[in-house]
Amino acid sequence: MTDLQQPPPEPEVVDGPETEIEAVPPPPPVPPTRPFATFRVMDVEDVSLDLPSPYPAVTLVESEPPMRALVFPVGLPEGTAMAQALRRMDSRRPMTHELFMEVLQQARIDVIALRLVGRDEGNLLAELDLMTPGGRVRVDCRPSDGIVLALRMPVPAPILADERLLDEAGDVLPMTDDPPMTDDPPMTDGSTEP
């Protein structure tokens, strides 16, 4: 005798009160994505003083094609400090950048990178990306100081330039990835209610 398989019985439909379906609100609109800066790795090619200019000029060149250059003036003391750092020369007595680098190392703070993030009225804007015992920190700085510190690290830190600085001649507003500020102060005791 063979077993014949029969299809499962149809579910019974019971007539009853109609159930209301609640309307689901549409999802909130997605905020437009903010463009992020694209950074290019730069190498310090030269620090030179071309007369009759009273200021040295720093030449940064992309480390990969298309090998665009970024040239900007710095003060004479900063240019001297940068040229010494580029050539890994130490002074007989520590100069300001050497002293500051020694303090950073004693405090166990590493320079992760120098970022050239914008241009305002012809002046480059920069920030140091630091790794501290308490976490990562960004500090605004002059490009010349940041380059000297990046070069003075035991393993030189990369110098990064916002690609717009290489493409555009005028002002370039920095792009930040900071979270938006709220009107409510942060809770410090771990509570969620005011």
Summary of the structure (lengths in Angstrom):
residues: 194
radius of gyration: 29.4
end to end distance: 76.5
largest distance: 111.1
contacts: 402
relative contact order: 0.15
helix: 19%
strand: 28%
